[in-house]
């Protein structure tokens, strides 16, 4: 392998101790239970963080659960249609943000969003330096925005290619292009990485 491509969320970030902040309209206990129930259905690191923050002794059943790779999740709980996902998924594309956000919509109302502060795996700088010592080319390929480009540049260096806001098809296309000149390894943990 001459080129190694890393996904960001859940791969080089840790799912532990993720700082989670909520911004938006007040969430009453019923809405928290609805959001928790939907997040509980997904294995995505951001859903896991939301589920953990809103953990409840009662897990409400969710019908018609759907997960859209790289975008978000939706389902019906207690007769209400709930969505959790990216700004694009919930048509909040006019929002300018410099952080990882998961928006919340219940029925037809966007209530707000959870923002996340990623913590990178403690061993990541050692791994990156070791791979560079082996003369491996490295890339970052992420579905998230580029809010953490500066931090990633500190870890990986400015010469490492970083692609953000990538959907599953774009990730696959990037890998396919690299394969013309390299033997490529793609390291990812999510459904949106499976094609790549």
C-alpha positions in Angstrom: 0.0 0.0 0.0 1.4 3.4 -1.0 -1.5 5.7 -0.1 -3.7 5.5 3.0 -6.9 7.4 3.2 -8.6 8.1 6.6 -12.2 8.9 7.3 -12.5 11.4 10.2 -15.5 10.9 12.5 -15.3 7.7 14.4 -12.1 6.6 12.7 -9.5 9.0 13.8 -11.7 10.6 16.4 -12.7 8.9 19.6 -16.4 8.2 20.4 -15.5 8.7 24.1 -15.7 12.1 25.9 -17.2 13.8 22.8 -18.3 17.3 23.9 -21.9 17.9 23.0 -23.7 21.2 23.0 -27.3 22.0 22.1 -28.4 25.3 20.5 -32.0 26.1 19.6 -35.5 26.0 21.0 -36.1 24.6 24.4 -36.3 20.8 24.4 -38.9 19.5 26.8 -38.7 15.9 28.2 -41.0 14.5 25.5 -38.9 15.9 22.7 -35.7 14.6 24.4 -37.3 11.1 24.6 -38.2 11.3 20.9 -34.7 12.4 19.8 -33.2 9.7 22.1 -35.4 7.0 20.6 -34.3 7.9 17.0 -30.6 8.3 17.9 -30.7 4.9 19.7 -31.4 3.3 16.3 -28.2 4.4 14.7 -24.6 3.3 15.2 -23.1 6.6 13.8 -20.7 8.2 16.3 -22.8 11.4 16.4 -26.0 9.5 17.0 -24.3 7.6 19.8 -23.1 10.8 21.4 -26.7 12.2 21.3 -28.2 8.9 22.6 -25.7 9.0 25.5 -26.4 12.6 26.4 -30.2 12.1 26.4 -30.2 8.6 27.8 -33.6 7.6 29.2 -34.8 4.6 31.2 -37.6 4.2 28.6 -36.7 3.7 25.0 -39.7 4.5 22.8 -40.3 2.3 19.7 -39.5 3.8 16.3 -41.3 2.9 13.1 -40.1 3.4 9.5 -36.5 4.0 10.6 -34.3 5.0 7.7 -30.6 5.9 7.6 -29.2 7.9 4.7 -25.5 7.4 4.5 -23.6 10.6 5.0 -26.8 12.6 5.6 -28.9 11.6 8.5 -31.7 9.4 10.0 -35.5 9.6 10.2 -38.3 7.7 11.7 -41.8 7.9 13.4 -42.0 7.9 17.1 -45.2 8.5 19.2 -46.9 9.6 16.0 -44.3 12.3 15.2 -41.9 12.4 12.3 -38.3 12.9 13.5 -35.2 13.7 11.6 -31.6 14.0 12.8 -28.9 14.9 10.3 -26.7 17.4 8.4 -27.7 20.9 7.4 -28.2 19.5 3.8 -30.5 16.7 5.0 -32.8 19.1 6.9 -32.6 21.9 4.2 -30.6 24.3 6.5 -28.0 24.9 3.8 -28.2 28.7 4.3 -26.5 28.1 7.7 -22.9 29.0 7.8 -21.0 27.0 10.5 -17.5 26.1 11.5 -18.4 23.1 13.6 -19.8 19.6 13.2 -23.6 19.9 13.7 -26.5 17.5 13.8 -29.8 19.3 13.2 -33.1 18.2 14.8 -36.5 18.3 13.1 -39.8 17.1 14.7 -42.7 17.0 12.3 -42.1 20.1 10.1 -40.2 22.2 12.6 -36.4 22.5 12.9 -35.8 22.9 16.6 -32.0 23.4 16.7 -28.8 21.4 16.5 -26.3 19.6 18.5 -22.7 20.7 17.9 -19.7 18.5 18.5 -16.2 19.0 19.5 -14.2 16.1 18.3 -11.4 14.5 20.3 -8.7 12.8 18.3 -7.4 9.4 19.3 -4.3 9.8 21.5 -2.1 7.6 19.3 -3.0 9.4 16.1 0.1 11.7 15.9 2.3 8.6 16.5 0.6 6.7 13.8 0.8 9.6 11.3 4.5 10.0 12.0 5.2 6.3 11.7 3.4 6.2 8.3 5.3 9.2 7.1 8.5 7.6 8.1 7.5 4.7 5.9 7.0 7.2 3.0 3.2 6.6 2.8 1.0 9.2 1.2 -1.9 10.2 3.4 -5.3 11.7 2.8 -8.4 12.7 4.9 -11.8 12.0 3.4 -14.7 13.3 5.4 -18.4 13.8 5.1 -18.2 16.6 7.7 -17.4 20.2 7.0 -13.8 21.6 7.1 -14.2 23.2 10.6 -11.3 21.1 11.9 -8.9 21.6 9.0 -6.5 23.6 11.2 -6.4 20.9 13.9 -6.0 18.1 11.3 -3.2 20.1 9.6 -1.4 20.3 12.9 -1.5 16.5 13.2 -1.1 15.4 9.6 0.9 18.4 8.1 0.0 20.8 5.3 1.0 18.4 2.5 -1.8 15.9 3.3 -4.8 16.2 1.0 -8.0 16.8 2.9 -11.5 16.4 1.2 -14.5 17.6 3.2 -18.3 17.5 2.7 -17.9 14.3 0.8 -21.0 12.1 0.2 -20.5 8.3 -0.3 -20.3 8.6 -4.1 -17.7 11.3 -3.9 -15.6 9.2 -1.5 -15.8 6.3 -3.9 -14.8 8.5 -6.8 -11.8 9.9 -4.9 -10.6 6.4 -4.1 -11.0 5.3 -7.7 -8.9 8.2 -8.9 -6.2 7.4 -6.5 -6.1 3.8 -7.6 -4.9 4.7 -11.0 -1.5 5.5 -9.6 -1.4 4.0 -6.1 -2.2 0.9 -4.1 -4.8 2.4 -1.7 -6.1 1.5 1.7 -9.2 3.3 2.9 -9.9 3.2 6.6 -13.4 4.1 7.7 -16.0 3.0 10.2 -19.3 4.1 8.8 -22.0 3.2 6.2 -20.9 6.2 4.2 -17.4 4.8 3.9 -18.4 1.3 2.7 -18.4 2.0 -1.0 -15.0 3.7 -0.8 
